[in-house]
Amino acid sequence: MRLKDKIALMTAAAGAGIGQATARTMAREGASVVVTDMHEERAKTVAGEISREYSVRTLGLKCDVTDRADVDRAVEATLGAFGRIDILFNNAGTNRPERVVDITDEVWDLVLATTLTGTFYCCRAVIPAMVRQNFGRIISVTSVAGFRGLAGGHAHYAAAKAGVMAFTRCLAMEVAPHRITANTIAPSFIFNEFIPHIYPEDEIERMFEEIPYPRKGTPEDIANAALFLASDEGEYMTGQTLCVTGGSWMR
Ligand SMILES: NC(=O)c1ccc[n+]([C@@H]2O[C@H](COP(=O)([O-])OP(=O)(O)OC[C@H]3O[C@@H](n4cnc5c(N)ncnc54)[C@H](O)[C@@H]3O)[C@@H](O)[C@H]2O)c1
């Protein structure tokens, strides 16, 4: 019960990957979780399942992180229901692999809005409550794409993820006096059933082949890193990026 009595607001937490796995891990450790996602019905369903499975209070809400009003509503609803927000887990991010010459303005804007601007909206919205509490843990999911050159059409996504890491370092400096930490987790390839809808098969093969550790990374591997950052044990770590990559990226 490492997160007993904590309130965790999670974005993009109703899918098949890291977001839902982290919501479940935090609930298992005693946190009340607010499951938000751009898909309202799925958010409500997942929130209900988590509540029944782990006997914690949950809330399921629509929140498209590209929509400032949605973000503000989700934060208000969380404060209305629970009175505080201890943990913000910024999971929302999207990729539409395209070579630079083929990226349309719309695709560029979508990737940046979801991955970078959405993270900013969520951080900005929760900080006043965290300052009042004199406590907060902000954890954002980035990617090793934000560090390295990659073929395969990741330039917009990589730029957005690098932006989240840079943003987080400055944010961490600003909020540290209020005992708020801000960190990022950079996974390499983490498979889930939806991945084949995003990446072609040869790109999936290539991403697997880069991993020296002899098993595939799972959403739970990222959830465990998030649990550390959210728990008491993670208190003195801020402005950092935890790379969870099975050794495919080392720095
Ligand atoms: N899967 C990987 O290999 C991998 C690797 C590195 C980084 N990441 C990052 O991890 C995060 C989670 O990815 P995942 O693949 O584990 O999937 P996930 O299941 O955790 O997230 C998918 C969910 O995101 C939601 N979503 C998409 N756009 C949204 C928006 N604008 N507002 C709110 N919700 C939105 C979808 O509805 C879906 O339910 C993303 O930020 C991704 O970029 C993933």
Ligand as a Chemical Component Dictionary entry (heavy atoms), coordinates in Angstrom:
data_LIG
# 
_chem_comp.id                   LIG 
_chem_comp.type                 NON-POLYMER 
_chem_comp.pdbx_formal_charge   0 
_chem_comp.three_letter_code    LIG 
# 
loop_
_chem_comp_atom.comp_id 
_chem_comp_atom.atom_id 
_chem_comp_atom.alt_atom_id 
_chem_comp_atom.type_symbol 
_chem_comp_atom.charge 
_chem_comp_atom.model_Cartn_x 
_chem_comp_atom.model_Cartn_y 
_chem_comp_atom.model_Cartn_z 
_chem_comp_atom.pdbx_ordinal 
LIG N1  N1  N 0  3.993  1.742  -26.498 1  
LIG C1  C1  C 0  5.241  2.126  -26.706 2  
LIG O1  O1  O 0  6.064  1.420  -27.289 3  
LIG C2  C2  C 0  5.713  3.459  -26.203 4  
LIG C3  C3  C 0  7.072  3.741  -26.212 5  
LIG C4  C4  C 0  7.516  4.971  -25.750 6  
LIG C5  C5  C 0  6.600  5.891  -25.287 7  
LIG N2  N2  N 1  5.281  5.600  -25.307 8  
LIG C6  C6  C 0  4.351  6.594  -24.802 9  
LIG O2  O2  O 0  3.610  6.024  -23.763 10 
LIG C7  C7  C 0  2.318  6.602  -23.696 11 
LIG C8  C8  C 0  1.270  5.503  -23.691 12 
LIG O3  O3  O 0  1.323  4.765  -24.904 13 
LIG P1  P1  P 0  0.791  3.287  -25.015 14 
LIG O4  O4  O 0  1.206  2.807  -26.362 15 
LIG O5  O5  O -1 1.227  2.479  -23.849 16 
LIG O6  O6  O 0  -0.813 3.426  -25.050 17 
LIG P2  P2  P 0  -1.904 3.686  -23.898 18 
LIG O7  O7  O 0  -2.898 2.598  -23.955 19 
LIG O8  O8  O 0  -1.277 3.952  -22.583 20 
LIG O9  O9  O 0  -2.558 5.042  -24.425 21 
LIG C9  C9  C 0  -3.538 5.005  -25.454 22 
LIG C10 C10 C 0  -4.744 5.821  -24.978 23 
LIG O10 O10 O 0  -4.474 7.194  -25.249 24 
LIG C11 C11 C 0  -5.707 7.819  -25.469 25 
LIG N3  N3  N 0  -5.501 9.113  -26.096 26 
LIG C12 C12 C 0  -4.978 9.371  -27.308 27 
LIG N4  N4  N 0  -5.009 10.688 -27.562 28 
LIG C13 C13 C 0  -5.560 11.276 -26.470 29 
LIG C14 C14 C 0  -5.874 12.608 -26.132 30 
LIG N5  N5  N 0  -5.673 13.618 -26.984 31 
LIG N6  N6  N 0  -6.422 12.855 -24.920 32 
LIG C15 C15 C 0  -6.680 11.836 -24.065 33 
LIG N7  N7  N 0  -6.426 10.543 -24.343 34 
LIG C16 C16 C 0  -5.870 10.275 -25.537 35 
LIG C17 C17 C 0  -6.440 6.823  -26.349 36 
LIG O11 O11 O 0  -7.820 7.037  -26.335 37 
LIG C18 C18 C 0  -6.046 5.492  -25.716 38 
LIG O12 O12 O 0  -7.023 5.050  -24.790 39 
LIG C19 C19 C 0  2.241  7.580  -24.872 40 
LIG O13 O13 O 0  2.597  8.869  -24.425 41 
LIG C20 C20 C 0  3.314  7.055  -25.803 42 
LIG O14 O14 O 0  3.821  8.051  -26.665 43 
LIG C21 C21 C 0  4.807  4.414  -25.747 44 
# 
loop_
_chem_comp_bond.comp_id 
_chem_comp_bond.atom_id_1 
_chem_comp_bond.atom_id_2 
_chem_comp_bond.value_order 
_chem_comp_bond.pdbx_ordinal 
LIG N1  C1  SING 1  
LIG C1  O1  DOUB 2  
LIG C1  C2  SING 3  
LIG C2  C3  SING 4  
LIG C2  C21 DOUB 5  
LIG C3  C4  DOUB 6  
LIG C4  C5  SING 7  
LIG C5  N2  DOUB 8  
LIG N2  C6  SING 9  
LIG N2  C21 SING 10 
LIG C6  O2  SING 11 
LIG C6  C20 SING 12 
LIG O2  C7  SING 13 
LIG C7  C8  SING 14 
LIG C7  C19 SING 15 
LIG C8  O3  SING 16 
LIG O3  P1  SING 17 
LIG P1  O4  DOUB 18 
LIG P1  O5  SING 19 
LIG P1  O6  SING 20 
LIG O6  P2  SING 21 
LIG P2  O7  DOUB 22 
LIG P2  O8  SING 23 
LIG P2  O9  SING 24 
LIG O9  C9  SING 25 
LIG C9  C10 SING 26 
LIG C10 O10 SING 27 
LIG C10 C18 SING 28 
LIG O10 C11 SING 29 
LIG C11 N3  SING 30 
LIG C11 C17 SING 31 
LIG N3  C12 SING 32 
LIG N3  C16 SING 33 
LIG C12 N4  DOUB 34 
LIG N4  C13 SING 35 
LIG C13 C14 SING 36 
LIG C13 C16 DOUB 37 
LIG C14 N5  SING 38 
LIG C14 N6  DOUB 39 
LIG N6  C15 SING 40 
LIG C15 N7  DOUB 41 
LIG N7  C16 SING 42 
LIG C17 O11 SING 43 
LIG C17 C18 SING 44 
LIG C18 O12 SING 45 
LIG C19 O13 SING 46 
LIG C19 C20 SING 47 
LIG C20 O14 SING 48 
# 
